Amino acid sequence: MAYDSPSPVDTTELLAPSLCLNPDALEDLAPVQPTKDNLLPSSFPTLTWSEQSSAYHRAAKAEKRLCYRHRPDLRSKRAADEIQLDQLQQDIKRLPQQDQQIISHIWSLFGSAPASHRQLVLSGLLTQCCVPQLSFLSNHLQPLLRIDFLSITPPEIAFRILSYLDATSLCHAAQVCKSWKRLADDDVVWHRMCEQHIGLKCTKCGWGLPLLEKKKVRSKRQSDQQQIQNTQQQQKIQYQNSSQSGGTESDHEDHDHHDHHAGSSSTNVAPSHPSPPISTSSLSPTETTPSSGWPSRRRSASNDDDIESNRTQKRVRRDSRSPSPPKSKPKSTTPLFQSPEPPVKPTEAVAKRPWKEIYSERLIVERNWRKRNYRLKVFRGHTDGVMCLQFDDSFLITGSYDNTVRVWNIETGECLRTLTGHALCVRALHFDDAKLITGSMDRTLKIWNYHTGQCIRTLQGHTDGVVTLDFDSRILASGSADATIKIWNFATGECSTLKGHCDLVNKVQIYKKKLLVSASDDTTVKLWDIAARSCLRTFTGHVGRVQCLQTSGDALISIIAEHIRKQPQNGFPSQGRAQGGGVPTTVCTINRSGLVENAPPSPLHDPNSDTEKRNMMSVVVTGGLDNTLKVWDVETGECLNTLFGHVEGVWSLAFDKLRIVSGSLDRSIKVWDTESGRCLYTLTGHEGPVTCVGLGDTRIVSGSDDGVVFVWDYGSVVLFAVILFVATHLAFESLHILSPPTPPAMSAILSTISKIAIPVGAVVSFLQYSMYDVQGGHRAVIFDRLDGVKPTPVGEGTHFLVPWLQRAIQYDVRTKPRNISTTTGSKDMQMVTLTLRVLHRPDVKNLSQIYQGLGLDYDERVLPSIGNEVLKSIVAQFDAGELITQRELVSSKIREDLAKRAREFHIELEDVSITTMTFGRDFTNAVEQKQIAQQEAERAKFIVEKAEQEKNASIIRAEGEAHAAEIISASLEKAGAGLIELRRIEASKDIAGTLANAKNVTYLPNQKGNNMLLNIPV
């Protein structure tokens, strides 16, 4: 093949993929030349640059009909294709110039051919290919057929696909490429993820995230109010100055335009599409965003009594100014005595926290809950047992048997003030933002301003001590030892009484503003109608005094119970009967309170699921002195679940949608899963019964009879990753970066991130890792990377160490029980199985040696081995029978030898006792047969002795009778006939006296032949 004037070929443009349209689109396009300077055969029809421009213009209009591999917006994003093209270009450059032109001419012909011609060419080429060439095609076609489905689908569909992933998979998807990262990190996806987990338990993964918004809402509300006041004052001054100097109208128009523009933008994280608004009042969708079809949120009305409606500002990072009113300009007709309202400047664009950051923040707290990663704070100040408490994010208020109420700073542990005034112990308290109400055994209730310590009012009405109370914005309910409940109306001052319990009322709680739930020492729980003053339902099931209760309020709780799983799946209701009123009630499936009424169903939460509908319900949880907690369905009065675990009575409890916390007389606190009722773990440390507990999103607060308050804080453990995440986001915001950074700005971004994130992270990490707490009953051993283990252990309290060089290893030095079992042979070769219960603790002075030689599981390594050794040596000294008869001696020898061996390993044994002793089956049978034989022998011996005694008794009796006969015979022989006559006369006299005293006498005929009737004289 000969060509005119061969010249170098620009392979870069030759290798660029040509436009590939659908068959209909290809008919409208003319052949496209790869480049202007290529030398092609003279027979090839060439186009002018104007014709090519027109063809490309038509191709741009038909871009939607382009195939996936040749779309201009996607072709530039495939880095793999660029690498392959570079390699192909290098291979072509190695060929001769003439071969390069031939190959370029073939590519040009193929690129300008219609789709039908291309298929014919490819079919012909396949028929001529050899097996190695077909194998080459097979290997190279597979990766080319892969499609980035998220890039070619609309954002709404991409978000829908990503919403089916969990958090881990979303993070993995964000690492695929930049476009995937932009979609996987979008607020729409993570808003749905937060909606499925925050405040409730996900049905897929089985765990939920805490709310964590109340403190932020409260602080945000205060800062907003202060900011509004300052802004209005400044704007009033500016307006007065501008009105004096003659301000122009264009300023207001510019402000209005800016306000409209700011209000139309929903987020500054991903400007390519709107994200859901920020309100999380219920984390449930209420309306749909037109652009994406995904649910958004509308802020509900503010209400001080319901903090749930004030979550709309939880994602605001910086304080914002007050919203601007409709545009208005001052008029010259305003009277002089009226000062016109200054126009409020429009709201500046408020930076919002990404939903992914919110999710990660709550995930860290939830992980701390699951892994028991908490910081323990101890509040000391009361001189007697703490009986009641309540806390929020700023204050902790406790009431005690020392007749005082203390107000604490929950963050620092400082006692802010002590309220005195009650004559007896304080058994109940409740507070809100403005007031505190306390109830005491002196029969009074007091209303305090706990910010100043002033007692505002004292309420009297109960005839015995006040044990419990609860209030809302309308009424106050109090329960007393006089078995009555009083309802105090704040507005009218009226007081009404509810009677129905027959013993002390331990707990009352207002339920849904119209109802009241109460628990009593009479083992019952009652549901009351406050307005009608009547009992609606009685919950019976506890066999001990009911000490505590809590309702779910307006929230619906997911509960797994056996009877729920057995309900019919066809949706028909089952019938039940309440125990109190005897009125039949219908147990219907309960919906999810409209969480997904006006939005498309969530992939992970199907609103049509029968299981979801059945499990969500309003419940009340009670605890009693029968050592159990019970979960009740408020609507039906049916017991859904009973929680067993405490070994003594349950005195207090608290719960939310994720967990139940209970305090008991056994000095322990148990954390339960609300849905399944499973005990997650147990918290110990109090030296007395746990009398009151409180539960928040990040902490548990417990009070005990020992006068000490513990705060188990799960939110104070700050991780370095979160600090870096927030610092990075702040760095991007400071540079006003709303889109992926360009390469020239990358160095500036990294510099800013390093200036902000690294110092902040270093300081926080240093403070976090330089302090540690040694809890009560524990000691710490310090390991130094330079000097090794320190010889002196560290006592209780907060201590400092050098981060990354020193590490604190904590030991529990309290007495702990352990069972040791072994099977060995006795002296008479009988197999014996013994179980010892050993109370042990480590030697505090030698903790360093224990750590160096044995580690943390010293008891597991030492006690089983030395216990088996001692048991075998002692048991071998006694026969099987002696082990039973001389058990006290055996136990004493085991105790002495085992304690001696344990001291060699620096372990102190407080007590050693034999709990069980069993023998082999043969020996047991032999002992049983021996005992039976001994019993038979004893019985035979008894029978012989009994017969011998009976024989001797017969002989003695016969001898006595013979001797008596001899005496009588001798007496008769001596007296003669006179004695017989005397006895006859005495008998006749007795007979005559009897007849004379009788009233009815019948006389026999006399010698004269006269008959006498009854009582008729002769």
C-alpha positions, 0 to 999 in steps of 0.5 A: 500500500502506497501513500503520499507524503507520509508524515508522523501520526498523532496517535493520541487523537487516533486512540481517543474513543470516537462517539458511539450512539444508539443506532438511531443517533448514528444515522444523523451523524457524519463520519468524524475524523480523529484529527486534522493533520492525519494522512489518510488514503485519498479515497477516504472522504474527508469533512471540513472543520465546520462540518465536523463541528456541526456533527459534534454539536448534533452529538451533544444534543443526542448525548442522552442517547450515547452509550455508556463507554462514550459519554463525554461526562463519564469518559473523562472519569475512567482512569483505567481507560486512560492507562490502557490508552497510554499503553496502546499508544506506546505500543503503536509508536514502536511500529514503522510509520507505514504500519501506523498509518494503516492501523490509523486508517482502519480505526478511522473507517471503523469509528465512522461506520454505523452500528450495523456495519460495525457488527458486520466487521466484528463478526467477520473478524471473529471468524478469522481469529485464532484461539489465542486471539479469541482468548485475548478478547475474552480476557479484555472484554470482561473488565470493559463490560463493567458499568459504574451504575451509580454514575449513570443513574439519577441521584435519587436512584443512587441514593435509594440503592445506597440506602440498603447498605449499612454504615460499614458498607457505606464507608467502603463504598466511599473509598471506591472513587470520588464520585462514589464518595460524593454519593456515599457521604451525601446527607440524604443517605446518612440522614436515612441511616440516622433515621433508622438508628437514632433513638430506636433499635434497627431491625437489621443490625439489632442496635440503636444510637442515642439521641444526644440532642437535649443539651445541644438544644438547650445551649442552642436555645440560650445562645440563640436568644442572646444572639437575637437580642444582641443582633436586634440591638445592634441593628436598631442602632445601625438603622437609626444611624442609616435613617439619619444619613439617608440610607438607600433602598438598594441595601434592603433589596440586596439583603432580601435577595441574599436571604432568598438565595440562602433560604433556597439552598438546603445544604452546603455539603453537596450543592449538586442536589438538596439534602433533607432539612435539619429537623430531627424532632422525631427522626421520622419523615413527614414530607418529600423533597421534590428533587429527590423523592426522599423525605425531609423534615419540618420544624414543629412548634416549640414547647418547653414541656416537650423537648422532643419538639426542639431538636431542629437545631441539633446540627447547627454548629455556629450560632445564627442570627434571627430570621428576617421579616418580610421586606419593608422600608421606612415610610416618611408618614410615620408619626414622630412619637412612634419609632419604626421597627428597624429592619432585621438583617437577613440570616447568614448562611448557617453551617450545618453538621453533616449527618455522617458526622452526627452518626459517627458521634452517636456510634462512638457513644453506643460503642462505649455502651456495648463495651462498658467503656465509661468514666466513673465519677463519685459524688460525696457529700450526703451523711446518710443514704441517698433516696432519690435523684434526677439529672439533666445535662447540667445539674444533678439533684439528690435527696437523702435521709439526712433531710437535705437536698443537694444540687450538683454540677454533673460535669465537675462534681461540685456541690453548688448548694444544699437545700435545707428545710425538711424535718425528716428524710427526703424521699422524692424530688422532681425538677424542670428548668425553673423549679424543684419540688421535693417530698419528705416523710414530714408529710410536706411537699416543698417548691424550690427555686433551685437556682437560688436555693429559695423555698417558694411554697410548702404544700400540706395535705397528706396524713403520712410521709410523702414517698413519691411525686411527679408533675408536668406543666399542669398538675402535681401528683404525690403518693404517700404512706397513707395509701392515697394519691393527691392531685394538685392543680397548679392553675386553680390550687385545687387538691383531689385524692385518689383512693384504691391502694391498701398500702403505702404508695411507692411510685406515681407517674403522669402518663400522657397528661390525662392518666396516672400510673401508681405502684404500691406495697400491696403488690399491685400497679394501677392505671388512673383516669385523673379527670374522672378520679377512677381506676381504669386498670389494675396490673397484678403479677408481682408477689412482693411489694412494687417499689418502682415503675416507669412508663414509656410516655408517648414513645412506642417501645419494641418488645419481644414477648412469647405471646406476641410471636404467637399472635395470628399473622392475618392481622385479626385482633385477639381478645383479652380482659383487663383485671381491674374493671372487668371490661373486655378490651381488644388487643390490636396491632399497634402502628409505628405512630405514623413514622412513615406515613407520608414518605416512601417505605424505608428499605430497612424498615418496612411499614407493612411488616406485621412484626414491626406493628406488633412489637411497637407498643406503649409499656410500663416497667415495674420492679418489686421486692420479689427480685424481678422486673416486669414489662406490661402492655399499658393498653391491655394490662398484660405482662409481656416479659419478666426479667430475672437476675437480681438476688434481692429486691429491685428498688429503682429502675429507669429505661429508654428505647434501648436499655433498662437500668435497675438498682437492687438491694443486692448492691448491684446495677443491671443493664438490660436490653429493652427489646429482648429483656436480656441482661447485658452486664452488671455494674458494681461498686456501691457498698450499700443497697442501690436505692435510686438510678437515673438513665440518660443518653450518655450516663447512668447515675445511681444513689445508694444507702451508703450516701454516695452517688456514682455517675457512670459516664459513657460519653466522656471518652473522646476518640481521636478520630472524631476530633480529626473529623470535626477539625477537617470539616472546620478546615474545609469550611474556613476555606469555603470549599463546597466542592471537591478540592482542585489540585492547586488548592490541595497544599493549602487545604492540607496545611490548614488541616494540619494547623487545626487538626494536629494540635487539637488532636494532640492536646485532646489525646494527651489529656485523655491518655494522661489521666486514669481512675482507680475505682473503689475496691481496685488497685493499679499497677503501673507499667513503665516502658523504660523502668518496667513494673513499678513496685508500689501499687496505686490506690483509689482515685484519679491519677496521672501518668505519662502517655504512651510510656506508662500504662495502668493495669487495674486489679480488683482487690475485693474478696471474690468467690471461686469453686474448685472441683476435683475427683480423687481416691480415698484411703480405701480406694473409693472415688470421691468428688469434692467441691470447694468454695474459696473466698480469695483476694490478691495480696495488695502489697505484692500486686507488682509481683503478681502481675509480673509472674501471673498476670491479670488472671492469677486466680485462674492460673493458680487456684485450680492447680493448688486446689486439686493438689491439696484435695488429693493429698488430704482425701488420700489420708482418710477412708470414705467413711471417715470423710463423712464422719470426720468432715469438719476435720477434713475441711480444717486440714484442707483450709490450712494446707490450701491457704499455705500454698496460696500465700506462696503466690501472694493470694489471701484466702478468706474462707474455704468450705466443702460444699458438695461431696459425692462418691462413686456409684458402687460405693454408694450402692454398697453403703446403701446395702450396708445401711439396710443390713444394719437396720435389719439386724437392729430390727431382729435384735429388737424383736428378740429383746421384745419376746424375752421381755414378754416371756419374763412378764408372763412369768412374773404375772403367773407368780403374782396370781398364784401368790394372791390365790394363796393369800385369799385361801388363807383368809377364808380358812381363818375367818370361817362361815361368819365372814360369808354371812357378813358379806351376804348381809352387806349385799342385802343391805345394798339391795334394799337401799337401792329399792327404797330410793327408787320412785317406780317400784314393782312388788311381787305378790306376797304370801297373802296373794295380794298384788301391788301396783306401781306406787299404790299402797297396800 
